Amino acid sequence: MPPAPTTLERKLGLTDATMLVIGSMIGSGIFIVSAESARLVGSPGFLLLAWALAGVMTITGALCCAELAAAMPRAGGQYVFLREAYGPATGFVFGWSFLLVIQTGTIAAVAVAFANFSGVLAPSISSTRYLIEPIRIGHYAISLSTQQATAIAMILLLTALNARGLVLGKWIQNTFTVAKTTALVGLIVACLVLGWKLRGAAFTSSWWNPSENGWAPQLAQPGLGMVGALALVMLVGKAMVGPLFSQSAWNNVTFIGAEVRDPGRNLPRALLIGCSLVVGLYLLANLGYVVALSLEEIQRAPQNRVGTAAMQAVLGDRGTVLMAAAIMISTFGCANGLILSGARISYAMARDGLFFARAGRVNRYHVPGAALLGQGVWASLLTLPRTATEDAAGAVVYGNVYTQLLEYLVPADLVLYALMVAAVIVLRRKMPIMERPYRTWGYPAVPAVYVGLALFLIVDLLYLAPATSGVGYAIVLAGFPVYFLWRRVAVRTADAA
């Protein structure tokens, strides 16, 4: 009988790693978040500027991350970078945040988006058709609708498939990434080619004077205590949150660094090719929205579905069906990339003695099966809680608590990205002789640009959204006492043994 496998295997090439970058980035955000950004800035010019600045952060972040990934191509990626730069406590806090809600919550959100758009094609999949009626507990409730069940089924299916080996997982990723990238290109072409014929498109609005479009800072942000250019700058910063969330997850390729062949060359190339392609497509998609829709149609798109509104405008009712199918493909591929890569964080933490030991083992297919299962179960559970509020008529309205958690963690996630970029500077001083197959282009200006923009956004969100950003920071900081408690228990267990 052959011995049980003990390590991960390097089976991913440049194409596979690039597909993971692209596939993890393109989800449902590009089709939705522009509505809120447009409401905040009030003009097509500043909408595109918010996306462009988010793109600058993505590209500069990827340039810096590429140096770390090439120098330390290990399972866990960003967890390893933060651990080496700042110590094990900071690495644990990163892992804690990702396992608790950032990665698993994103998987849950993407899965529910898949189920939501599945309902366009199959009306029986609905958030109001219950298998288990909501059980209300104060301001929250637990339920199981057909929509939630579909989301859970997708999570568990992809978890099971990825547990069967890296080769199967990468083929799913590559296939769906090609399909959804093609669909996004189709949306762009349709909007740019057919949208020019539509009257009242947003590009006819004032591009750089939002007030001419009926916008005012206090309408965009009720209670805002500033006016003029400063208010606009602050709101442009807040408008970047959606684009940044849509462009996030490019760091996921670093989580599988131990499974990429020739990582010193392939990881930097995958990051730069993938991020550049997605940033370019996102800018073109938003230009397509501006061409196909009026500014008000972007701002008031039903359920913020700007992509659906654009396709319906240029293709009619069939555009709605095509958009639903495209988003289903997009979210399915995105969830696969998140599931495939995310389990490597708990695997790396377990190997360091900072998580349950079972998660640090690989199954007979050379993948961390237990880590995948734990991640899948927790992500599935995050689809079940719902907020419970009452409208003016006293009727109970149910929302989703996991989406609130994501709103809380987006600012904190930005801090973790900034710490990773700053780690390039820290490690050059801390480990000057470490081999670096790739060195950040434009150093030190490039990391300075990213960290500067990140600090601006952190302060901006603390001022404009103190409740959500404050809770997000609190969740992340809670990881420090958990870390010290874990280490204390581990020491006592070792002493008792």
C-alpha positions as CSV (number, residue, x, y, z in Angstrom):
1,M,0.0,0.0,0.0
2,P,1.6,3.3,-1.0
3,P,2.2,5.8,1.8
4,A,-0.3,8.6,2.3
5,P,0.6,11.9,0.6
6,T,2.0,14.5,2.9
7,T,2.5,17.6,0.6
8,L,0.9,19.7,-2.0
9,E,2.0,19.3,-5.6
10,R,3.2,21.9,-8.2
11,K,0.7,21.3,-11.0
12,L,-0.3,24.8,-12.1
13,G,1.4,26.7,-14.9
14,L,1.3,30.3,-16.0
15,T,-2.1,30.0,-17.8
16,D,-3.7,28.3,-14.8
17,A,-2.4,30.9,-12.3
18,T,-3.5,33.7,-14.6
19,M,-7.0,32.2,-14.9
20,L,-7.2,32.0,-11.2
21,V,-6.4,35.7,-10.9
22,I,-8.9,36.7,-13.5
23,G,-11.6,34.3,-12.3
24,S,-11.3,35.3,-8.7
25,M,-11.7,38.9,-9.5
26,I,-14.6,38.8,-12.0
27,G,-17.7,38.0,-10.0
28,S,-21.0,39.9,-9.7
29,G,-19.6,43.3,-8.5
30,I,-18.9,44.7,-11.9
31,F,-22.5,44.3,-12.8
32,I,-23.8,45.9,-9.6
33,V,-21.6,48.4,-7.7
34,S,-21.6,51.2,-10.2
35,A,-25.1,52.2,-9.2
36,E,-24.0,53.2,-5.7
37,S,-20.7,54.8,-6.9
38,A,-22.7,56.9,-9.4
39,R,-25.1,58.1,-6.7
40,L,-22.1,59.2,-4.6
41,V,-20.3,61.2,-7.2
42,G,-23.1,62.4,-9.5
43,S,-21.4,62.4,-12.9
44,P,-20.0,60.0,-15.4
45,G,-16.5,61.5,-15.3
46,F,-16.1,61.0,-11.5
47,L,-17.7,57.5,-11.8
48,L,-14.9,56.5,-14.2
49,L,-12.4,58.3,-12.1
50,A,-13.4,56.2,-9.0
51,W,-12.9,53.0,-11.1
52,A,-9.6,54.3,-12.5
53,L,-8.2,55.0,-9.1
54,A,-9.3,51.6,-7.8
55,G,-7.5,50.2,-10.8
56,V,-4.3,52.1,-9.9
57,M,-4.5,50.6,-6.5
58,T,-5.0,47.1,-8.0
59,I,-2.0,47.4,-10.4
60,T,0.4,49.0,-7.8
61,G,-0.7,46.4,-5.2
62,A,-0.1,43.6,-7.7
63,L,3.3,44.9,-8.6
64,C,4.3,44.8,-4.9
65,C,2.6,41.5,-4.2
66,A,4.5,39.9,-7.1
67,E,7.8,40.5,-5.4
68,L,6.6,38.7,-2.2
69,A,4.9,35.9,-4.1
70,A,8.1,35.2,-6.2
71,A,10.3,35.3,-3.1
72,M,8.0,33.2,-0.8
73,P,5.9,30.8,-3.0
74,R,4.3,29.0,-0.1
75,A,0.9,27.8,0.8
76,G,-1.1,30.6,2.4
77,G,0.6,33.4,0.5
78,Q,-0.4,36.6,2.1
79,Y,-0.6,34.9,5.5
80,V,3.1,34.0,5.1
81,F,4.1,37.5,3.9
82,L,2.5,39.2,6.9
83,R,3.9,36.6,9.3
84,E,7.5,37.1,8.0
85,A,7.2,40.9,8.0
86,Y,5.3,41.6,11.2
87,G,5.4,38.4,13.3
88,P,3.0,35.4,13.8
89,A,0.3,37.5,15.6
90,T,-0.3,39.6,12.5
91,G,-0.3,36.6,10.3
92,F,-2.9,34.9,12.5
93,V,-5.1,38.1,12.5
94,F,-5.1,38.0,8.7
95,G,-6.0,34.3,8.7
96,W,-8.7,34.9,11.4
97,S,-10.3,37.6,9.4
98,F,-10.3,35.6,6.2
99,L,-11.6,32.4,7.7
100,L,-14.2,34.2,9.8
101,V,-15.9,36.3,7.2
102,I,-13.8,37.8,4.4
103,Q,-13.1,34.7,2.3
104,T,-16.0,32.6,3.5
105,G,-18.4,35.6,3.5
106,T,-17.4,36.4,0.0
107,I,-18.0,32.8,-1.0
108,A,-21.4,33.0,0.6
109,A,-22.3,36.3,-1.1
110,V,-21.1,35.1,-4.5
111,A,-23.1,31.8,-4.1
112,V,-26.3,33.7,-3.2
113,A,-25.7,36.0,-6.2
114,F,-25.5,32.9,-8.4
115,A,-28.8,31.6,-6.8
116,N,-30.4,35.0,-7.2
117,F,-29.8,35.2,-10.9
118,S,-30.7,31.5,-11.3
119,G,-34.2,32.7,-10.2
120,V,-34.5,34.6,-13.4
121,L,-34.3,31.4,-15.4
122,A,-36.0,29.2,-12.7
123,P,-38.7,31.2,-10.8
124,S,-38.9,28.4,-8.2
125,I,-35.5,29.6,-6.9
126,S,-36.6,32.5,-4.7
127,S,-35.6,34.2,-1.5
128,T,-39.3,34.1,-0.4
129,R,-40.0,30.4,-1.1
130,Y,-39.1,28.7,2.1
131,L,-38.1,25.2,2.9
132,I,-37.7,26.3,6.5
133,E,-39.6,29.5,7.5
134,P,-37.6,32.3,9.1
135,I,-37.0,31.7,12.8
136,R,-36.8,35.1,14.3
137,I,-34.4,35.9,17.1
138,G,-34.6,39.6,17.9
139,H,-33.4,41.7,14.9
140,Y,-32.1,38.5,13.2
141,A,-33.6,35.3,11.8
142,I,-32.5,32.0,10.4
143,S,-34.2,30.5,7.4
144,L,-33.7,28.2,4.4
145,S,-35.3,29.4,1.2
146,T,-34.9,27.7,-2.2
147,Q,-32.4,30.5,-3.0
148,Q,-30.3,29.8,0.0
149,A,-30.5,26.0,-0.6
150,T,-29.2,26.6,-4.2
151,A,-26.4,28.7,-2.9
152,I,-25.4,26.0,-0.3
153,A,-25.6,23.3,-3.0
154,M,-23.2,25.2,-5.2
155,I,-20.7,25.8,-2.4
156,L,-20.8,22.1,-1.4
157,L,-20.6,20.9,-5.0
158,L,-17.5,23.0,-5.7
159,T,-16.0,22.0,-2.4
160,A,-16.4,18.3,-3.3
161,L,-15.0,18.8,-6.8
162,N,-11.9,20.7,-5.5
163,A,-11.4,18.0,-2.9
164,R,-10.9,15.6,-5.8
165,G,-7.6,17.2,-6.8
166,L,-6.0,20.3,-8.1
167,V,-6.3,19.2,-11.8
168,L,-10.1,19.0,-11.7
169,G,-10.3,22.3,-9.8
170,K,-8.1,24.1,-12.3
171,W,-10.0,22.8,-15.3
172,I,-13.3,24.1,-13.8
173,Q,-11.6,27.4,-13.1
174,N,-10.1,27.8,-16.6
175,T,-13.3,26.8,-18.4
176,F,-15.5,29.2,-16.5
177,T,-13.0,32.0,-16.6
178,V,-12.8,31.9,-20.4
179,A,-16.6,31.8,-20.5
180,K,-17.3,34.7,-18.2
181,T,-14.5,36.9,-19.7
182,T,-16.1,36.3,-23.1
183,A,-19.5,37.3,-21.6
184,L,-18.0,40.5,-20.1
185,V,-16.4,41.3,-23.5
186,G,-19.8,40.7,-25.1
187,L,-21.5,43.1,-22.7
188,I,-18.9,45.8,-23.4
189,V,-19.2,45.4,-27.2
190,A,-23.0,45.5,-27.1
191,C,-23.1,48.6,-24.9
192,L,-20.4,50.5,-26.9
193,V,-21.7,49.6,-30.4
194,L,-25.4,49.6,-29.8
195,G,-25.6,52.1,-27.0
196,W,-24.5,55.1,-29.1
197,K,-28.0,55.0,-30.7
198,L,-29.8,55.6,-27.4
199,R,-30.9,59.0,-26.4
200,G,-30.2,60.4,-23.0
201,A,-27.1,58.4,-22.4
202,A,-25.0,59.4,-19.4
203,F,-22.1,60.7,-21.5
204,T,-24.4,63.6,-22.5
205,S,-24.4,64.7,-18.8
206,S,-21.9,67.1,-17.3
207,W,-18.8,65.0,-16.8
208,W,-17.0,67.1,-14.2
209,N,-19.6,69.3,-12.6
210,P,-22.0,67.0,-10.7
211,S,-24.1,69.9,-9.5
212,E,-25.3,70.5,-13.1
213,N,-26.7,66.9,-12.9
214,G,-28.8,67.7,-9.8
215,W,-26.2,66.3,-7.4
216,A,-25.3,67.8,-4.0
217,P,-23.0,66.4,-1.3
218,Q,-25.8,66.3,1.3
219,L,-28.0,64.3,-1.1
220,A,-25.2,61.7,-1.7
221,Q,-24.3,61.6,2.0
222,P,-27.0,62.9,4.3
223,G,-25.6,64.8,7.2
224,L,-22.2,65.4,5.6
225,G,-20.6,68.4,7.3
226,M,-18.6,69.8,4.4
227,V,-19.2,71.3,1.0
228,G,-17.4,72.1,-2.3
229,A,-14.3,70.3,-3.6
230,L,-13.4,68.7,-0.3
231,A,-16.8,67.0,0.0
232,L,-16.5,65.7,-3.6
233,V,-13.0,64.3,-2.9
234,M,-14.3,62.5,0.2
235,L,-17.2,61.1,-1.7
236,V,-15.0,60.0,-4.6
237,G,-13.0,58.0,-2.0
238,K,-16.2,56.4,-0.7
239,A,-17.2,55.6,-4.3
240,M,-14.0,53.6,-4.7
241,V,-15.2,51.0,-2.1
242,G,-17.4,49.1,-4.6
243,P,-14.8,49.1,-7.4
244,L,-12.1,48.0,-5.0
245,F,-14.4,45.2,-3.8
246,S,-15.0,44.2,-7.4
247,Q,-11.3,44.1,-8.1
248,S,-10.3,42.3,-4.9
249,A,-9.2,38.6,-4.6
250,W,-6.3,39.0,-7.0
251,N,-4.2,38.0,-4.0
252,N,-5.8,34.6,-3.9
253,V,-3.2,33.3,-6.4
254,T,-0.6,33.7,-3.7
255,F,-2.5,31.3,-1.4
256,I,-1.6,28.5,-3.8
257,G,2.1,29.5,-4.3
258,A,3.2,26.0,-3.3
259,E,1.3,24.5,-6.2
260,V,2.6,26.8,-9.0
261,R,5.4,25.6,-11.2
262,D,8.4,27.9,-11.6
263,P,6.8,30.4,-9.2
264,G,9.6,33.0,-9.4
265,R,8.5,33.7,-13.0
266,N,4.9,32.5,-13.2
267,L,3.4,34.2,-10.1
268,P,4.5,37.8,-11.0
269,R,3.4,37.3,-14.6
270,A,0.0,35.9,-13.6
271,L,-0.6,38.8,-11.2
272,L,0.4,41.5,-13.7
273,I,-1.4,39.9,-16.7
274,G,-4.5,39.1,-14.8
275,C,-4.9,42.3,-12.9
276,S,-4.2,44.5,-16.0
277,L,-6.7,42.6,-18.1
278,V,-9.5,42.9,-15.5
279,V,-8.8,46.5,-14.7
280,G,-9.0,47.3,-18.4
281,L,-12.2,45.4,-18.9
282,Y,-13.9,47.0,-15.9
283,L,-13.1,50.5,-17.2
284,L,-14.5,49.6,-20.6
285,A,-17.6,48.0,-19.0
286,N,-18.3,51.3,-17.1
287,L,-17.8,53.3,-20.2
288,G,-20.3,51.0,-21.8
289,Y,-22.8,51.8,-19.0
290,V,-22.2,55.5,-19.5
291,V,-22.9,55.1,-23.2
292,A,-26.0,52.8,-23.0
293,L,-27.8,54.3,-20.0
294,S,-28.7,57.8,-18.7
295,L,-27.0,58.8,-15.4
296,E,-30.3,58.4,-13.6
297,E,-30.7,54.9,-15.0
298,I,-27.3,54.0,-13.7
299,Q,-28.0,55.5,-10.3
300,R,-31.5,53.9,-10.0
301,A,-31.0,50.6,-11.6
302,P,-33.4,48.1,-10.1
303,Q,-31.7,46.3,-7.2
304,N,-28.5,48.1,-8.4
305,R,-28.3,45.7,-11.4
306,V,-26.6,48.1,-13.8
307,G,-25.3,45.4,-16.1
308,T,-28.8,44.0,-16.5
309,A,-30.3,47.5,-17.1
310,A,-27.6,48.1,-19.8
311,M,-28.3,44.9,-21.6
312,Q,-32.0,45.4,-21.5
313,A,-31.6,48.9,-22.9
314,V,-29.6,47.7,-25.9
315,L,-31.1,44.2,-26.5
316,G,-34.6,44.4,-24.9
317,D,-36.0,41.6,-22.7
318,R,-33.7,39.0,-24.1
319,G,-30.8,41.1,-22.7
320,T,-32.1,40.3,-19.2
321,V,-32.0,36.6,-19.7
322,L,-28.5,36.8,-21.3
323,M,-27.3,38.9,-18.4
324,A,-28.6,36.4,-15.9
325,A,-26.9,33.6,-17.6
326,A,-23.6,35.5,-17.9
327,I,-23.7,36.4,-14.2
328,M,-24.4,32.8,-13.2
329,I,-21.4,31.7,-15.2
330,S,-19.3,34.5,-13.7
331,T,-20.3,33.8,-10.1
332,F,-19.9,30.0,-10.5
333,G,-16.3,30.5,-11.7
334,C,-15.6,33.1,-9.1
335,A,-16.8,30.9,-6.3
336,N,-14.6,28.0,-7.6
337,G,-11.5,30.2,-7.5
338,L,-12.3,31.4,-3.9
339,I,-12.9,27.9,-2.7
340,L,-9.9,26.4,-4.4
341,S,-7.5,29.0,-3.0
342,G,-9.0,30.0,0.3
343,A,-8.6,26.6,2.0
344,R,-4.8,27.0,1.7
345,I,-4.9,29.7,4.4
346,S,-6.2,27.4,7.1
347,Y,-3.8,24.7,5.8
348,A,-0.8,27.0,6.2
349,M,-2.0,28.1,9.7
350,A,-2.5,24.6,10.8
351,R,1.1,23.7,9.7
352,D,2.3,26.5,11.9
353,G,0.2,25.2,14.9
354,L,-2.2,28.1,14.7
355,F,-5.3,26.1,13.6
356,F,-6.7,22.6,14.0
357,A,-4.1,20.1,13.0
358,R,-6.4,18.2,10.7
359,A,-6.6,21.2,8.4
360,G,-2.9,20.9,7.9
361,R,-3.0,17.5,6.2
362,V,-3.6,16.6,2.5
363,N,-5.9,13.9,1.3
364,R,-5.0,11.2,-1.3
365,Y,-5.4,13.7,-4.1
366,H,-2.7,16.0,-2.6
367,V,-5.1,18.8,-1.6
368,P,-6.2,19.9,1.9
369,G,-9.5,18.1,2.0
370,A,-10.3,18.8,5.7
371,A,-9.5,22.5,5.2
372,L,-11.8,22.6,2.1
373,L,-14.6,20.9,4.0
374,G,-14.4,23.2,7.0
375,Q,-14.4,26.3,4.7
376,G,-17.3,24.9,2.7
377,V,-19.4,24.2,5.8
378,W,-18.8,27.6,7.4
379,A,-19.5,29.5,4.1
380,S,-22.7,27.5,3.8
381,L,-23.8,28.5,7.3
382,L,-23.1,32.2,6.5
383,T,-25.9,32.0,3.9
384,L,-28.5,31.2,6.6
385,P,-28.7,34.2,8.9
386,R,-30.9,37.1,7.9
387,T,-31.6,40.5,9.3
388,A,-35.2,41.1,10.4
389,T,-36.6,44.7,10.3
390,E,-40.1,46.2,10.1
391,D,-41.2,48.6,7.4
392,A,-43.6,51.5,7.9
393,A,-46.6,49.3,7.7
394,G,-45.2,47.0,10.4
395,A,-44.4,44.1,8.0
396,V,-41.2,42.2,8.6
397,V,-38.6,42.6,6.0
398,Y,-35.7,40.1,5.8
399,G,-32.2,40.9,4.6
400,N,-28.9,39.1,4.8
401,V,-26.5,39.5,7.7
402,Y,-23.5,38.2,5.8
403,T,-23.7,41.1,3.3
404,Q,-23.5,43.4,6.3
405,L,-20.5,41.6,7.5
406,L,-18.8,42.1,4.1
407,E,-19.6,45.8,4.3
408,Y,-17.9,45.9,7.8
409,L,-14.9,44.0,6.5
410,V,-14.2,45.8,3.3
411,P,-12.4,48.7,5.1
412,A,-10.5,46.3,7.3
413,D,-9.6,44.2,4.2
414,L,-8.0,47.4,2.8
415,V,-5.8,47.6,5.9
416,L,-4.6,44.0,5.3
417,Y,-3.8,44.7,1.7
418,A,-1.9,47.9,2.7
419,L,0.1,45.9,5.3
420,M,1.0,43.4,2.6
421,V,2.2,46.1,0.2
422,A,4.2,47.8,3.0
423,A,5.7,44.4,3.7
424,V,7.8,44.8,0.6
425,I,9.6,47.8,2.3
426,V,9.7,46.0,5.6
427,L,11.2,42.8,4.3
428,R,13.8,44.6,2.1
429,R,15.2,46.0,5.3
430,K,14.5,43.0,7.5
431,M,15.8,40.4,5.0
432,P,18.1,42.2,2.6
433,I,19.8,39.0,1.4
434,M,16.6,37.1,0.6
435,E,16.5,35.9,-3.0
436,R,14.0,38.0,-5.0
437,P,13.4,36.6,-8.5
438,Y,11.3,39.6,-9.2
439,R,11.7,43.1,-7.7
440,T,8.9,45.6,-7.6
441,W,9.0,47.9,-10.6
442,G,9.1,51.5,-9.6
443,Y,10.1,50.8,-6.0
444,P,9.7,52.7,-3.7
445,A,7.2,55.0,-5.5
446,V,4.8,52.2,-6.4
447,P,4.3,50.9,-2.8
448,A,4.1,54.5,-1.6
449,V,1.3,55.2,-4.1
450,Y,-0.7,52.3,-2.9
451,V,-0.1,52.9,0.8
452,G,-0.9,56.6,0.4
453,L,-4.2,55.9,-1.3
454,A,-5.1,53.2,1.2
455,L,-4.4,55.6,4.1
456,F,-6.6,58.2,2.5
457,L,-9.5,55.7,2.1
458,I,-9.1,54.4,5.7
459,V,-9.4,57.9,7.1
460,D,-12.2,58.7,4.6
461,L,-14.3,55.7,5.6
462,L,-13.7,56.3,9.3
463,Y,-15.2,59.8,8.8
464,L,-18.0,58.9,6.3
465,A,-19.0,55.4,7.5
466,P,-17.7,55.1,11.1
467,A,-20.3,52.5,12.1
468,T,-19.5,49.9,9.3
469,S,-15.7,50.6,9.2
470,G,-15.5,50.7,13.0
471,V,-17.1,47.3,13.4
472,G,-14.9,45.9,10.7
473,Y,-11.7,47.0,12.5
474,A,-13.1,45.6,15.7
475,I,-13.7,42.2,14.1
476,V,-10.1,42.1,12.8
477,L,-8.6,43.4,16.1
478,A,-10.4,40.6,17.9
479,G,-8.0,38.3,16.3
480,F,-5.2,39.4,18.6
481,P,-6.7,38.1,21.8
482,V,-7.8,34.9,20.0
483,Y,-4.2,34.4,18.9
484,F,-2.8,34.8,22.4
485,L,-5.5,32.5,23.8
486,W,-4.7,29.9,21.1
487,R,-1.0,30.0,21.9
488,R,-1.7,29.7,25.6
489,V,-3.9,26.7,25.2
490,A,-1.3,25.1,22.8
491,V,1.5,25.6,25.3
492,R,-0.6,24.1,28.1
493,T,-1.5,21.1,25.9
494,A,2.1,20.6,25.0
495,D,3.2,20.7,28.6
496,A,0.5,18.3,29.6
497,A,1.6,15.8,27.0
